[in-house]
Amino acid sequence: MACYAALLEHPQAWQPTCTNMRPPDEFVSAALRGLGVTAEKLQQMEWRQIREVFFQPLQLMGQGWFAPSGPDGFPEGDDDWATPQGISARLDWAVSAPAQLMDDLPDPRELVHTVLDGRVTDAVDFAANAAETRAVAVGLIFAAPAFQRR
């Protein structure tokens, strides 16, 4: 019992540890939630825009829409998502898609704390406050390593 108590009382037992990389669809979904994009907004999008903002980037990130690599679904390993092309596609999406989805982007000084929930590093906090535009700041927040992990 003393061992259990020590484990439960240790501060690191209650710290979130994000060790796995988010799959592409989860990365995009988390960004949409963080931005507050509503279902109504998504339903109003034209097919061309849906292809450009979601289907094509997800394909480049390694997770084609409804196209798993095998009968057991999409892979779960970080190596499947942490490819040069996949990381490049994530960064491209992070800096371009939010501005395409929203006319008025949220304040990055608040967004950084909302989406990273206690995992804000000094560098990301500085970037959120010092970027030249809101679009760049939002992109840097979503490109941050802490946002890439779950």
N, C-alpha and C positions, 0 to 999 in steps of 0.2 A: 504494500500500500504506500509506503514511503516513496518508492520509485515512481509510482503513478502520480502521486502528489507533486513530486519534483518536476516531472515532465509537464504536468498541467499548469504549474505555477511559473514555469520558465517563460520569460517574455517572448522568446522566439517561437514558442508554441502557438502564439496568437498572431504572429506576423504572416501576412500573405506571402507565399513563395510561388512565384510565377516561373516555372522552369520550362514549360513547353511552348513552342511557337504556335500562335494561333493559325489554324488553317485559313486559307484565303477568304472563304465565305464568312467565317467568324470575324476575321479582321474587318471586312467591309460592314458586316452587321453591327459590330461594336462601334465603328465610326459613325454609322447612321444613328444609332442610339445616342451617342455622345453629342451629335449635332442637333438632335431633336427632330429629325426628318420624320414626318408623319406618313402613315399608310396612304392617306388621301393624296399627299404630294406625289408619292410613288405611283399611284394609280392614274394620275394626270399626265404622266410622262408618255411621250411618243415612243414607239418601238425603236426608232432610230437612236434616240437618246438612251434608251435602256441597253441597247447593244453596245453603244460607245462607253457608257458609264459603268456597266456591270458585266455583261457577258464577255466582251473582248478582254477587259483587264483580268477577270477571273481566269480566263483561258491562259493568258500570259503568266499569271501567278501559279499555274499548274493545276488548276481545278476548274476544268470546263463545266459549264452549267449542264447538269444532268448527264455527264459523261465520265463516270468513274473509270479508273483504269482496270477494274476487275469486278467480278460479281459480288465481292464482299464490300464494295463501296470505296470511298477514298482512303488513301493511306493515312496513318496517324503519326508517323515519325517526322521529326523536325527536318531530317535530311531531304524529305520530299518537298518541303516548302522553302528551305533555305538554300535555294539555288541562285546563281547570279541573275538569271532572267527573272526569277520569282521575286527577288528582293528589289530589283530595278522596277518591276511592274508595281510593286507595293508603294515604292517611293513616288513613282509617277502618279499613281492614283491618289495618294495622300495630298499631294500638292495641287492637283487639278480638279478632282471630282467634287470636293466640298463646295467650291465656288460655282460649279455647274448645277449643284443640287439646291443651293440656297442663294437668295438674293442678298440677304443680310446675315453674314456669318456671326457666330457668337463671339463675345469678348474672349480672346485667347488667354488673358490673365485669369479668367474664371474657368474656362474650358480645361486648361491644363490640370487643375485640381479636381475637376469633376471626373474626367476620363481616366486619370492616373491614380486617383484615390489613395493618396499617401505614398505613392512611389515616384514622386516628382524629384528628379535630380536637379542640382544647381544649374547644370548646363541647359536642361530643357526649360526650366523656369526662366532662365535668362533669355533663351530664344523666344519664348512666348511673350516676353515683355519687350524685347528689343527688335523684333522683326520689323521690316519696313512697311509691310501691309498685313492686314488680318489674314488674308489668304495664305501668305507665306507662313505666318505664325501657326495657323491651324494645320497646315501641311507638316511643319516641323514637329508638332505635337503628335500627330498620327504616325509620323515616321520614327518616332523615338523608340528605342529598344524596349522600354517598359510597356509601351502600348502594343508592341508586337508579341508580347508573351501573355499567357493565361495561367 
